[in-house]
């Protein structure tokens, strides 16, 4: 990547993506992508918002939807993408010498999500062991929980594996972005972001109360000076999306806009990763 803009101030990639991920059969409708940019003070402006099925060559199936997502991510090298799915598991469970080797071996080792979960449960002695980053951020589930393992499997097999194995993108903090101009992917957690800003109402649903909760969240983000006013078309899409996926994509993008790619990384984080969610900062504080 290019050098920092100025001493003591981190560089923000030109294009920022937030991805609310899914491995469901209708993933093309459930995967949402928020795209935007941030000014030097970190104020995020939304430029585009759509489900994966509306991407070029987007499809309803997870295979087709995630393939279109891959192409979208690598379309511009100077990109950071916050993706809402677990990138890894507890280091003690990983048999390979590095996370990159773990990802490269993943599709051949696990033919489907259930095979992955069964293996992980055996390795963990029947316990759903959580990564330290899961514990620190208080995520509701670990990487191979019965409700999340399908999402983890699809994320590793269909998104991360092709991009990492072919050298088309970098996953941080597992890999160093160095000075290369390749897209960077980070693990985001929209729910953790909402908890951090003290605004976590029940916002997923089709009732007027759920829609009002989504509006409340958008207003809270604006009050934190991290989100520029939304074009009415995008604002309505976020408010009308009953599943909350469009809003979650925005939250993932906001987290991605705040990641410091030059921060110190621990040896365990090179295997387990880190969940990024913090956006609650004063204007200009990078």
ABEGO torsion letter per residue (X at the ends): XBBBABBGBBBBBABBBBBBBBABAAAAAABBBBBBBBBAAGBBBBABBBBAAABBGBBABAAAAAAAAAAAAAABABBBBBBBBBABBBAAABABABAAAAAAAAAAABABAAAAAAAAAAAAGGBBBBBAAAAAAGBABBAABAAAAAAAAAAAAAAAAAAAAAGABBBOAABBAEABBBBBBBBBBAAAAAAAAGBBBBABEABAAAAAAAAAAAAAAAAAGABBBBBAAAAAAAAABAAGAAAAAAAAAAAAAABBAABBBBAAAAAAEBBBABABBBBGBX
